[in-house]
Structures are given as structure tokens and as C-alpha cells.
Amino acid sequence: MQRVDPSQLPGPALSAEQWRQVNELSATLNARQALWLSGYFAGLEAALAQAGPALAAPPLAVAPAAATARTLTILYGSETGNSAALAKVAAAEAKALGLEASVVDMGDYKPRRLKEEQDVLLIASTYGEGDPPQPAVGFFEFVEGRKAPSLAGLRFGVLALGDSTYEKYCEAGKRLDRRFEELGATRLLPRADCDVDYDEAASAWTKEALALLAADIGGPFAPGAAPLAASPQQAIHDKRNPFLARILDNLVLTGRGSSKETRHIEISLEGSGVTFEPGDALGVMARNNPSVVDRVLEALGLDGAAAVKVKDREARLALALEEHFEITTATPRFLEHWAGLSGADDLERLLGPERAEERAAFLRDHHVIDLIRAFPASEVTPQSFVAGLRPLQPRLYSIASSLAANPDEAHLTVSTVRYMLHGEERCGVASGFFAKLAAPDTRAPVYVQSNPHFRLPADDVPIIMVGAGTGVAPYRAFMQEREARGASGRSWLFFGERNFVSDFLYQAEWQAYLKAKALTRMEVAFSRDRWGKAYVQHRMLEQGRDIFGWLEEGAHFYVCGDAARLAPDVHEALIAIIETHGSRSREAAEDYVRVLQDGRRYQRDVY
């Protein structure tokens, strides 16, 4: 900021010492801080004028009056834990600034309290194509519904997390931002939309939001105010500091002739200090297959030994593509980037907002390498190529074991994603890593992702578990935990897959649990067996009377598996069961299910 020459300014004279202080302070200010100070001095001038000359004193000698503290609530909607982690960091930074903030999961928050709030920061991730995280669905329904109150007098800010692979990028956060404004709330600062590499953008938004709030209580300029705090010390092992775990075993679960491949992976956590509960997930920091890296480099005509910058360090291009960047799935961001590098008219044509559906269909059928081959760019440097790529993200898998039964281990049930595209076999990054690269004794960076919305109830409470394919994984953990604890509550498993002979995952274990009466009942559905073609929702409808009876006796209901088909089909079947066997109208049955959800007796882990 430019220094001011007092001789060039009109108005009352300041002493040389006062000008020195003004100039020193102004040199340290950013635009928002300068704006806040201008408001502060305007208020001070009015107060001094009203009090009369007897109280007049040099402005900088007057301490700011203590402002009335406003309430601050940080609400988060999280599916995989990222929003929850950011909310906790924000609360810690708020405390360092003298702000007392309460942190609440949207799934636990009573939304009618909104009309009593003063300042609210909302941190929300987007699930799939624009949906809110499952635990936050009730909060969204209330806020977007007719019963939502006027929020005049409330100030808010929205931090939106999303994945630019999807067309409705950060849509859940955008919905909250629009709706709070419609309800009369005042936007504290512009919404921030963050992609999967959200760390820096989220941190900057949080610091700006808290600095604005701290200004109300005289910070960060008040004497003794703490500076903005760094993030709390990392956990021993988390997403930013994973544990380099050893693969103990890697077995194919599916039998000969199966139309798919599902693996059972056992991972050692010995010496990590990592713990987890049944229902939690394991984040795996997989790497791209070197053969995929080689094909990309060949298509680009680039040398893998060339140096590129990855954040603040330098790495060989080949290693960077293997360990740090997503090089398979093409995102809208990469499409736009490559259109600029290649100058391809066909790609430019796909970028407009009116081409959303066409663009989404194109990206489903074209990976990064397909764009490179079909639309070559004449001048691509290693750095200009990686500038359009997203950071390689961890993959989350439900843990299929209990520490009570398998100390220092985490088991996974992984379906290998493998298919043909443009005449080449393509594989999922993490599932391909497990299928081709993760032999016993291989190392893989891992961390535990807590899932507090998928938890066992008390040992004497009945449970109904519905899952298809790898969705059976957390139920294996549930049964191991309950058997180790000698739980008395009844348990009922509904399991679905393609074929009985080749795809009955963990069949011997379920039969052993049934024989020992640890598992009370089990229903199976195999969709590709001619003699028994069915899905889990069909088995549910067949057993509807007993399912309703269990629910009436307090059973908890769980669903794990595919979000696009399994979850909605099971949900509809559950409503139909309550309609039929509870003699209720459709609306009353939906209310019954909503009560189950609100009481955490109906929990879903879908993907």
C-alpha cells in the first residue's frame, strides 16, 4: 500500500507520530482489512462527536470497544469425511481467533434452530449428480421446503466440495448458497467451489471467513489477539499422512466361470497405531499402472525422465504420472485444457453449457489417452500437460473385518473394474492395482476413513443387513464384531450377486455363522441363475411381514452397495413393505421410513 504524504491531504492535522503510525499500519493491510478499519474509524468518529470534545483523543490511542459476540455454528454435510475434517479445522482456527464455534453434522442438527442462529458457515460435499450427502438429506429437505423460516439477520458462507468429473459440480453447496439467500440471510463472503484437490482453496476460504467474523470482536487487530492458527497437528496416520501398509494376502473370491472378478485383500496395520470400528472405510492411495503411463507418454511423444513441478517439488514426469495424477478418466477440466492445447474444433464445440449432456456422454467414452490420440497437439510440454490433470485421489473401501477378530489387520472386498474401450482393456486405478500389482508383501499407503453414519447398535438390538456384491463387506465386519462380543441381538442378512455357484462371496463363513446361531437368518438372490433370478429387493418383499415385525421390535436396517440401482430399489421395497404389512398409506409409510432415518435405525453406505 502506498504511503500517504499528510501535507497533500485536507482535513484536521495529525501529528507526525500519528502519521507515522497510520503509514506503518496501512502498509500491512489487505483490502478487506482496510475496509473494516474504515468502518471502525467512522463509528469511532460518530461516538466521539456525540460525547463532545471532552472525550476527544487521538484515534489510535483509543482501544476498540468490545463488540457483542455473535454465535457461530459450523454445519457440515459429509459422505466420506472430508467436509467433517474441514469443519473441525475451521473450529480450531476460530478458537485461535477468540471465536467460539460449535461444529455440528447436518445429519444431527435440528434445522428449526436456524432461525435462532446468527453466523453460520456451511461446508457441504456433493454426492453423485448434484445430491447432498446421505446424512444431510433431511437438512436439505427442510431448508428447501415450505417450512423453512425466514433467515433475515443471519449471516452465512458456503464452502462447496465436489468432483469436476460430474456435470453438476459442487451442486449441493450451490443449492445451500441459493436457498439461504432466498430465505433472507446475508452472504458473508462468496461461495468457494472446490474440486477433489481442495486443500489450498478450502484453507484460503476458511481463513477469509474467520477473519471477517473476528473483526466483529476486534480481531485480528485487537491487542493480544492470536494470529490465524495453522491446522491442528495431524493424526498419526490420515489422508495427508498415510501408513505404508503391507499386503498380507490377495485372493480371488469368485469361482471359475464367473463373469466378474472379486478379490479378498488382507492388509497389515501392525505398528501403525491405526484403529477403526465396523462400518469404517480404508482409504487406499493406489498408483497408476506403469503400462498406462508408458502408453500416455508414447501418445504425447514426451520423455518420462523430463522434470515437472508437482506443487512445490520437482519429479520425473513418469513418476509424477504414476503416483500423483489422474491419467485415466477425463474430466471437463481436462477436456477444456486439451481443447486449448490442441485447438480442436470438435472439442471446443463441446464446452458450451448447452452441450452438457453431449459432453458427459463423450467423456464417458473417452479417457485422457483417447483425447490425446484423437486430437493431437503439436506443442505440448511436460508441464503444460500435467497442468490439466487432477491429483490422484485415494479410493475408499468398506472394511470387511473387525479388529476384535483380526487384530492389526484390515480386510477388503474389491471388485476388479475391467472392460474394453476403443479396442484396449481398461482397468480401475485401485482395483487394477490390487489385481495386477499388489502381490503379498507389496506396500500400499492407507488410512482409515471414519463412517459414523454406519454403526452397529447395542449388542441386544436386532439388525437387518441388505447388500449386493462387495456391499456385503461391512456385514462381515459386523458379524465378526458381534460374535467376538457375544452379542445377543438377532441378525438377518440379505445378499445378492450374479450366480450362486461362482459368486456367493464368503459362503462358508455365512454358513458357519448360521450354524453357530450368530447369524439368525439369511436370504440370497442371484440375478443370472435361470432357476432363481431375483434381486435382494424381491427377497425383501417375499419376507415383508417378518421384516416389518423386526422393525416394530426395534431392529436397525442397513443398506450397502450401488447407489444408482440397489439403494433406490431397496428403499422402495421398504416403503412397500410398511404400506402392506403396516396397513399404512404411502405417505404414512414414507413418514415411518423417515423416522427410522432420523433415529439412525436406517443407515446406508452406498457408492
C-alpha positions in Angstrom: 0.0 0.0 0.0 1.4 3.4 -1.0 2.5 5.7 1.9 0.5 8.9 2.4 2.0 12.4 2.5 0.0 14.3 5.1 0.8 17.7 3.5 -1.2 16.7 0.5 -4.4 15.8 2.4 -7.2 18.2 3.5 -8.8 17.9 6.9 -7.7 18.1 10.5 -4.0 17.9 11.1 -2.4 14.8 12.6 0.8 14.8 14.5 4.0 13.5 12.9 3.8 10.5 15.3 0.2 9.8 14.4 1.0 9.8 10.6 3.9 7.5 11.2 1.6 5.0 13.0 -1.0 5.3 10.2 1.5 4.7 7.5 3.1 1.7 9.2 -0.3 0.2 9.8 -1.6 0.9 6.3 1.5 -0.8 4.7 0.4 -4.1 6.3 -3.3 -4.1 5.4 -5.1 -6.0 2.7 -8.3 -4.7 1.0 -10.7 -6.3 3.4 -8.8 -5.2 6.5 -8.7 -1.6 5.2 -12.4 -1.7 4.6 -13.0 -2.9 8.1 -10.8 -0.2 9.6 -12.6 2.5 7.6 -15.9 1.3 9.2 -14.4 1.2 12.6 -13.0 4.7 12.5 -16.3 6.0 11.0 -18.1 4.6 14.1 -15.5 5.9 16.4 -15.8 9.4 14.9 -19.6 9.3 15.4 -19.2 8.2 19.1 -16.6 10.9 19.8 -18.7 13.6 18.2 -21.7 12.6 20.3 -19.7 12.5 23.5 -18.3 16.0 22.9 -14.8 17.4 22.9 -14.0 16.5 26.5 -13.6 12.9 25.4 -11.8 13.6 22.2 -8.4 11.8 21.9 -6.1 10.7 19.2 -8.0 7.8 17.4 -5.1 5.4 17.5 -4.9 5.8 21.3 -8.5 4.6 21.8 -8.9 0.8 22.3 -11.7 -0.8 20.3 -14.9 -1.2 22.3 -15.7 -4.9 22.9 -18.3 -6.0 20.4 -21.1 -8.2 21.4 -20.1 -11.7 20.5 -22.3 -13.4 17.9 -23.0 -17.1 17.8 -21.0 -19.1 15.2 -22.2 -22.5 14.0 -20.2 -24.6 11.5 -22.5 -27.1 9.8 -21.1 -29.9 7.6 -22.6 -32.4 5.3 -20.2 -35.2 4.6 -20.3 -38.6 2.8 -16.6 -39.6 3.1 -15.4 -37.4 5.9 -13.7 -34.6 4.0 -16.3 -31.9 5.0 -16.2 -33.1 8.6 -12.4 -32.8 8.7 -12.5 -29.2 7.3 -15.2 -28.2 9.7 -13.1 -29.3 12.7 -10.1 -27.4 11.3 -12.2 -24.3 10.9 -13.4 -24.6 14.5 -9.8 -24.9 15.8 -8.8 -21.8 13.8 -11.8 -19.9 15.0 -10.9 -20.7 18.6 -7.4 -19.3 18.0 -9.0 -16.0 16.9 -11.1 -15.8 20.0 -14.3 -17.1 18.3 -16.3 -19.8 20.0 -17.7 -22.1 17.3 -19.9 -25.1 17.6 -19.4 -27.8 14.9 -22.5 -30.0 14.0 -23.1 -32.6 11.4 -26.1 -31.6 9.3 -27.5 -35.1 10.0 -27.6 -34.4 13.7 -28.6 -30.7 13.5 -32.2 -29.7 14.3 -32.8 -27.4 11.3 -35.6 -25.4 13.1 -32.8 -23.9 15.1 -31.6 -22.0 12.1 -33.9 -19.0 12.9 -32.0 -18.7 16.2 -28.6 -18.7 14.6 -26.5 -15.5 13.9 -23.5 -16.7 11.9 -23.4 -20.0 10.0 -20.6 -21.5 7.9 -21.8 -24.4 5.8 -19.4 -27.0 4.4 -21.0 -29.5 2.1 -19.9 -32.1 -0.3 -21.9 -33.2 -3.4 -22.8 -36.8 -3.9 -23.1 -38.0 -7.5 -25.0 -35.8 -9.8 -25.9 -32.9 -7.5 -27.3 -34.7 -4.5 -26.4 -33.8 -0.9 -24.5 -36.4 1.2 -26.9 -39.0 2.6 -26.7 -37.9 6.2 -27.6 -34.4 5.2 -30.7 -35.2 3.1 -33.1 -34.3 5.9 -31.4 -30.9 6.4 -31.7 -30.1 2.7 -35.3 -31.2 2.6 -36.2 -28.8 5.5 -34.2 -25.9 4.2 -35.6 -26.2 0.6 -39.1 -26.9 1.8 -42.1 -24.8 2.6 -41.5 -24.9 6.4 -38.1 -23.2 6.2 -38.1 -20.0 8.3 -37.0 -16.5 7.3 -33.3 -16.2 8.0 -33.2 -12.3 8.0 -30.4 -11.3 10.4 -28.4 -14.5 9.8 -25.0 -14.2 8.0 -23.7 -17.2 6.2 -20.9 -18.6 4.0 -20.7 -21.8 1.9 -17.7 -23.9 1.2 -18.7 -26.4 -1.5 -16.8 -29.6 -2.2 -17.3 -31.5 -5.4 -15.8 -33.6 -8.2 -15.4 -31.9 -11.6 -15.9 -35.3 -13.3 -19.6 -34.6 -12.7 -21.6 -32.1 -14.7 -23.4 -30.8 -11.5 -20.2 -29.9 -9.9 -20.5 -28.7 -6.3 -24.3 -28.6 -6.7 -25.1 -29.4 -3.1 -23.2 -26.3 -1.9 -24.7 -24.2 -4.7 -28.2 -25.2 -3.6 -27.5 -24.1 0.0 -26.0 -20.8 -1.2 -29.0 -20.0 -3.3 -31.5 -21.1 -0.7 -30.0 -19.2 2.3 -30.1 -16.1 0.1 -33.7 -16.7 -0.8 -34.6 -17.0 2.9 -33.2 -13.6 3.6 -29.8 -14.4 5.0 -26.8 -12.2 4.3 -23.8 -13.7 2.4 -20.7 -13.1 4.5 -18.4 -13.9 1.6 -18.6 -15.5 -1.9 -19.1 -19.3 -2.1 -16.0 -21.3 -2.8 -16.3 -24.3 -5.1 -13.5 -26.8 -4.5 -12.5 -29.8 -6.7 -11.1 -33.0 -5.3 -7.8 -31.2 -4.7 -9.5 -28.9 -2.3 -6.9 -28.3 0.4 -5.5 -24.9 -0.6 -8.8 -23.4 -1.8 -10.6 -24.6 1.3 -7.9 -23.2 3.6 -8.0 -19.8 2.0 -11.8 -19.6 2.2 -11.8 -20.6 5.8 -9.2 -18.0 6.8 -11.0 -15.3 5.0 -14.4 -16.2 6.5 -12.9 -16.3 10.0 -11.0 -13.1 9.6 -14.3 -11.3 8.7 -16.0 -12.8 11.8 -13.1 -12.0 14.0 -13.4 -8.3 13.0 -16.6 -8.2 14.9 -14.8 -8.8 18.2 -11.9 -6.5 17.5 -9.6 -9.1 15.9 -7.3 -9.7 14.4 -6.1 -6.2 15.3 -7.2 -6.3 19.0 -4.3 -6.3 21.5 -3.4 -9.9 22.3 -5.5 -11.4 19.6 -4.0 -14.7 18.4 -2.8 -14.9 14.7 -4.6 -17.3 12.4 -3.7 -20.8 13.6 -2.2 -23.5 11.5 -4.3 -26.6 11.1 -4.3 -28.9 14.1 -1.5 -31.4 14.4 -2.1 -34.3 12.1 -3.3 -37.6 13.4 -0.7 -40.3 13.5 -1.9 -41.5 10.1 -4.6 -39.9 7.9 -5.2 -38.9 4.3 -2.3 -36.5 4.3 0.0 -38.9 6.2 -1.0 -42.4 5.3 0.6 -45.6 6.7 2.7 -47.6 4.4 1.0 -51.0 5.0 2.0 -54.4 3.8 -0.3 -56.7 1.8 -0.6 -60.0 3.7 -2.9 -61.9 1.2 -4.6 -61.3 -2.1 -7.1 -64.0 -3.1 -9.8 -64.3 -5.8 -13.1 -64.9 -4.1 -15.2 -65.6 -7.2 -15.1 -69.1 -8.7 -14.3 -70.5 -12.1 -16.6 -69.3 -14.8 -17.7 -66.1 -13.0 -18.5 -63.1 -15.2 -16.6 -60.9 -12.8 -13.6 -60.9 -10.5 -13.9 -60.1 -6.8 -10.8 -60.2 -4.5 -10.3 -60.6 -0.8 -7.4 -58.4 0.4 -5.8 -58.7 3.8 -3.6 -55.7 4.9 -1.3 -55.5 7.9 -1.7 -52.4 10.1 0.9 -53.6 12.6 2.9 -50.8 14.2 0.7 -48.1 12.8 -1.4 -47.3 15.8 -4.4 -47.2 13.5 -7.8 -48.3 14.8 -11.2 -48.4 13.3 -14.8 -49.5 14.0 -17.0 -51.8 12.0 -18.6 -49.7 9.3 -15.5 -47.6 8.7 -13.6 -47.5 5.3 -10.0 -47.8 4.3 -8.6 -45.2 2.0 -6.0 -46.7 -0.4 -3.5 -44.4 -2.1 -3.2 -46.6 -5.2 -0.9 -45.7 -8.1 -1.4 -45.9 -11.9 -0.2 -48.9 -13.7 3.3 -48.2 -15.3 2.0 -49.7 -18.6 -0.7 -47.0 -18.7 1.9 -44.3 -18.0 4.0 -45.7 -20.9 1.1 -45.5 -23.3 0.3 -41.9 -22.3 3.9 -40.9 -22.7 4.1 -42.6 -26.1 1.0 -40.9 -27.3 2.4 -37.5 -26.2 5.9 -38.1 -27.5 7.3 -37.0 -24.2 10.3 -38.3 -22.3 9.4 -39.8 -18.9 12.7 -38.6 -17.5 11.7 -35.0 -18.1 11.3 -32.9 -14.9 7.9 -31.4 -13.8 6.8 -29.4 -10.8 4.3 -31.2 -8.5 3.2 -28.5 -6.1 6.4 -27.2 -4.6 8.7 -30.1 -5.6 10.2 -31.5 -8.7 9.7 -35.0 -10.0 10.4 -37.1 -13.1 7.4 -37.0 -15.4 6.9 -40.8 -15.5 6.9 -41.0 -11.7 4.6 -38.0 -11.4 2.1 -39.6 -13.8 2.3 -42.9 -11.9 1.9 -41.5 -8.3 0.4 -38.0 -8.4 -2.1 -37.5 -11.3 -5.3 -39.0 -12.6 -4.4 -40.1 -16.1 -7.4 -42.4 -17.0 -10.7 -40.7 -16.5 -11.0 -37.4 -18.5 -12.7 -34.6 -16.6 -14.5 -31.5 -18.0 -11.5 -29.6 -16.8 -9.1 -31.7 -18.8 -11.4 -31.5 -21.8 -11.2 -27.7 -21.8 -7.5 -27.8 -21.2 -6.8 -30.2 -24.1 -9.1 -28.2 -26.4 -6.9 -25.2 -25.8 -3.7 -27.1 -26.4 -4.9 -29.0 -29.5 -7.1 -26.3 -31.0 -9.6 -29.0 -32.0 -12.9 -27.5 -33.1 -14.8 -30.7 -32.1 -13.6 -30.3 -28.5 -14.3 -26.6 -28.4 -17.8 -27.3 -29.6 -18.4 -29.5 -26.5 -17.5 -26.8 -24.0 -20.7 -24.7 -24.0 -23.3 -25.0 -21.2 -25.9 -26.1 -23.7 -23.8 -29.2 -24.5 -23.8 -30.6 -21.0 -25.4 -34.0 -21.9 -23.3 -34.4 -25.1 -20.2 -33.6 -23.1 -21.0 -36.0 -20.4 -21.6 -38.8 -22.9 -18.4 -38.0 -24.7 -16.3 -38.1 -21.5 -17.8 -41.5 -20.5 -16.4 -42.9 -23.7 -13.1 -41.2 -23.8 -10.2 -41.4 -21.4 -7.3 -39.0 -21.3 -5.3 -41.1 -23.7 -8.2 -41.3 -26.2 -8.3 -37.5 -26.3 -4.5 -37.3 -26.8 -4.7 -39.8 -29.7 -7.8 -38.5 -31.4 -6.9 -34.8 -31.1 -3.1 -34.4 -31.2 -1.5 -31.2 -30.0 1.6 -30.0 -31.9 3.4 -28.4 -29.0 2.9 -30.0 -25.6 5.5 -29.7 -22.8 5.5 -32.0 -19.7 4.4 -29.1 -17.5 1.6 -27.9 -19.9 0.3 -31.5 -20.0 0.1 -32.1 -16.2 -1.4 -28.6 -15.7 -4.7 -30.0 -16.9 -4.7 -33.2 -14.7 -6.3 -33.6 -11.3 -4.3 -35.0 -8.4 -4.7 -38.8 -8.0 -7.2 -39.4 -5.3 -7.5 -42.2 -2.7 -10.1 -44.9 -3.2 -12.3 -45.8 -0.3 -13.3 -49.4 0.5 -15.6 -50.6 3.3 -13.5 -52.6 5.8 -14.6 -56.3 5.8 -13.1 -57.2 9.2 -13.2 -56.4 12.8 -10.2 -55.6 15.0 -11.7 -57.8 17.7 -11.4 -60.8 15.4 -8.3 -59.8 13.4 -6.0 -57.5 15.4 -3.7 -55.2 13.4 -5.4 -56.2 10.1 -7.9 -54.7 7.7 -9.6 -56.9 5.1 -11.1 -55.5 1.9 -13.6 -57.0 -0.7 -12.6 -55.5 -4.0 -14.4 -56.0 -7.4 -12.0 -55.6 -10.3 -13.1 -52.9 -12.7 -12.1 -54.2 -16.1 -13.6 -53.5 -19.5 -12.8 -52.9 -23.2 -12.7 -49.3 -24.6 -11.5 -48.4 -28.1 -10.0 -51.8 -28.6 -8.0 -51.8 -25.4 -8.5 -53.3 -21.9 -9.1 -50.7 -19.3 -8.9 -51.1 -15.5 -9.9 -49.1 -12.5 -6.9 -47.5 -10.8 -7.2 -49.1 -7.3 -8.9 -52.3 -8.3 -6.4 -52.7 -11.2 -3.6 -52.1 -8.7 -4.9 -54.9 -6.5 -5.5 -57.2 -9.4 -2.1 -56.7 -11.1 0.4 -55.1 -8.8 -0.4 -56.0 -5.1 1.2 -59.3 -4.5 1.8 -60.4 -0.9 4.5 -58.2 0.8 3.7 -55.3 -1.6 3.4 -52.0 0.2 0.4 -49.6 -0.1 -0.2 -46.2 1.6 -3.5 -46.5 3.6 -5.5 -44.6 6.2 -8.9 -45.1 8.0 -11.9 -43.0 7.0 -14.4 -42.9 9.8 -18.1 -43.5 8.9 -20.1 -42.5 11.9 -23.4 -42.9 10.0 -22.9 -46.7 9.6 -22.6 -48.1 13.0 -23.8 -51.2 14.9 -26.4 -50.6 17.7 -26.3 -52.1 21.2 -25.5 -55.8 21.3 -29.1 -56.8 22.2 -30.7 -54.9 19.2 -31.7 -56.8 16.1 -30.1 -55.9 12.8 -31.2 -56.4 9.2 -28.4 -56.1 6.6 -29.0 -55.7 2.9 -26.2 -55.8 0.4 -25.2 -56.9 -3.1 -21.8 -57.8 -4.4 -19.0 -56.1 -2.5 -21.7 -54.4 -0.4 -21.5 -57.4 1.8 -18.1 -56.3 3.1 -19.1 -54.2 6.2 -21.6 -57.0 7.2 -18.6 -59.4 7.5 -17.1 -56.9 9.9 -20.4 -56.6 11.8 -20.7 -60.3 12.3 -17.1 -60.7 13.4 -17.6 -57.9 15.9 -20.9 -59.3 17.3 -19.5 -62.8 17.6 -16.4 -61.5 19.4 -18.6 -59.5 21.8 -21.1 -62.3 22.4 -23.9 -60.1 21.2 -27.4 -61.4 21.9 -29.3 -59.4 19.2 -30.7 -61.2 16.2 -29.2 -60.7 12.8 -30.6 -61.1 9.3 -28.6 -60.9 6.1 -30.0 -60.3 2.5 -27.2 -60.9 0.0 -27.4 -60.7 -3.8 -25.0 -61.5 -6.6 -24.9 -62.8 -10.2 -24.5 -66.6 -9.9 -24.8 -69.0 -6.9 -22.0 -71.3 -7.9 -19.3 -68.7 -8.7 -20.3 -65.5 -6.9 -21.5 -66.5 -3.4 -19.0 -64.3 -1.6 -17.8 -65.7 1.8 -20.4 -68.5 1.5 -18.6 -70.9 4.0 -18.3 -68.1 6.6 -22.1 -67.2 6.4 -22.9 -70.9 6.8 -20.7 -71.2 9.8 -22.4 -68.1 11.4 -25.8 -69.7 10.7 -24.7 -73.0 12.3 -23.4 -71.2 15.4 -26.6 -69.1 15.5 -24.6 -65.9 15.4 -26.5 -65.1 12.2 -30.2 -65.7 12.7 -31.4 -65.7 9.1 -30.1 -65.3 5.6 -31.8 -64.7 2.2 -29.9 -64.9 -1.1 -30.8 -63.6 -4.6 -28.8 -64.5 -7.7 -29.8 -62.4 -10.7 -28.3 -64.5 -13.5 -29.4 -68.0 -12.4 -32.3 -69.2 -14.5 -33.8 -71.2 -11.6 -33.7 -68.3 -9.2 -33.4 -65.0 -11.0 -34.0 -62.3 -8.4 -32.6 -59.3 -6.6 -32.4 -58.5 -2.9 -35.5 -56.3 -3.0 -37.5 -59.2 -4.3 -36.4 -61.3 -1.4 -37.3 -58.5 0.9 -40.8 -58.3 -0.5 -41.2 -62.0 0.0 -40.2 -61.7 3.7 -42.1 -58.4 4.2 -44.2 -59.5 7.1 -41.2 -60.6 9.1 -39.2 -57.5 8.2 -41.9 -55.3 9.4 -42.2 -57.4 12.6 -38.4 -56.9 13.2 -38.7 -53.2 12.7 -41.6 -52.9 15.1 -39.4 -54.7 17.6 -36.6 -52.1 17.2 -34.4 -53.6 14.5 -31.8 -51.4 12.7 -31.9 -51.6 8.9 -28.7 -51.3 6.8 -28.1 -51.0 3.1 -24.7 -51.2 1.4 -23.9 -51.2 -2.3 -24.7 -49.5 -5.6 -26.2 -46.0 -5.2 -27.8 -45.8 -8.6 -29.9 -49.0 -8.6 -29.6 -51.0 -5.4 -30.2 -48.2 -2.9 -33.4 -46.8 -4.5 -34.8 -50.2 -5.2 -34.3 -51.3 -1.6 -35.8 -48.1 -0.4 -38.9 -48.5 -2.5 -39.3 -52.1 -1.3 -39.0 -51.0 2.3 -41.8 -48.4 1.8 -43.9 -51.0 0.1 -43.4 -53.5 3.0 -44.5 -50.9 5.5 -47.5 -49.9 3.4 -48.6 -53.6 3.1 -47.8 -55.1 6.4 -48.2 -52.0 8.5 -51.6 -51.2 6.8 -50.4 -47.6 6.1 -50.9 -45.2 3.3 -47.9 -44.4 1.0 -47.5 -41.1 2.8 -47.6 -42.7 6.2 -45.1 -45.4 5.1 -42.7 -42.7 3.9 -43.1 -41.0 7.3 -42.3 -44.3 9.0 -39.1 -44.6 7.0 -38.2 -41.0 7.7 -38.5 -41.7 11.4 -36.2 -44.7 11.0 -33.6 -42.5 9.3 -33.9 -39.7 11.8 -33.4 -42.1 14.6 -30.4 -43.7 12.8 -32.2 -47.0 12.6 -32.0 -46.9 8.8 -28.4 -46.4 7.7 -26.9 -46.5 4.2 -23.4 -46.9 2.8 -23.7 -46.5 -0.9 -21.3 -45.7 -3.7 
